[in-house]
Amino acid sequence: MQRPGRDYITAMHRFANPARFVRLADRLLPWIISVAVICFALGGYFAIFSSPADYQQMETVRIMYIHVPSAWMSMLTYIIVAVASFTGLVWRHPLAFLTAKAAAPIGAALTALTLITGSIWGYPTWGTWWEWADARMTSVLVLLFLYAGYMAMWQMMDDFDKACRATSILALVGVINIPIIKFSVDWWNTLHQGASIVRSGGPTIHSEMQLPLFLMIIAFHAWLIALLLKRVKLELDRRKVAVMQQSLASGLAHQLAPAPEKLEGQ
Amino acid sequence: MMEEMFQHLSFGKHGPYVWAAWTAAIIVLAGIWAQTSIAAKRTKTALDQLRPKRPSNDTLVQSESDQ
């Protein structure tokens, strides 16, 4: 009898081959980019032109259409980093480590965007740009620091294998922050409002606001997948360049080094 | 008609906040996309330069004539 999850592992090993991955990515990219462009255009139109203002937040509600998807994607990207790191550590696939490395800058950019748009929304609504006592805001800031630390660790370490292990451990330790971000509004009394979309009684937002939000969420997903595929391809090429430069340098060093018999004769 | 459109797009006193947030989103999303595309192009160029080159037809003709 086949074990559950066996198919997933077989598929994962199949696409761990870089050449096969690049072929698949090249075939998928135009379609995913098209979905992203169409959904950004439609979602942007509905969000700016046709969705109504909120009775409490008024026109600032239009910031929600970019703030919510970017916040979700910043957490999803960290989960991708953690899962890829775990996969790399367990199955020793270099492509998994490179996927985690490629995802981190995207996650950092999305987290920064979440903080910027949240802050811009917060000032007219709460009367403050930032509140240190708010658990949601500070835990998202911690996420940005985790991304920064992860990327800095890759930059610092020259040895590829050591960098893979060290960054993976950091990514796996940092994953604890994801449930803290998600449930911070339930666990602590925060300035940030509670969940209004993914919650047990259904979404509480008006149906006219759901369509643009839904379109923007699809657009952000498609954008994230497309950019991740592009960045993994970039990391594969960078790795090739590094390996070729290393072998060239070692070949050159071998040519320049005096032969042992010459040294003995001197 | 146009005036109504501009009136709507100004979003009253909250207009600067709405447009600042949307501008930030466009800059961040397009910025990281552009950075990735430029880096990919540069890396491809570096990779092409490092790959061992095959002699072109002209070089082969030249070396044959030298002999």
Interface residues (C-beta under 8 A of the other chain):
Chain A: I48 F49 M58 E59 T60 R62 I63 I66 H67 S70 P105 I106 A109 L110 A112 L113 I116 T117 I120 W121 Y123 P124 W223 L227 K230 R231 K233 L234 D237 R238 K240 V241 M244 Q245 L248
Chain B: H8 L9 F11 G12 K13 H14 G15 Y17 V18 A20 A21 W22 A24 A25 V28 L29 G31 I32 W33 T36 S37 A39 A40 T43 K44 A46 L47 L50 R51
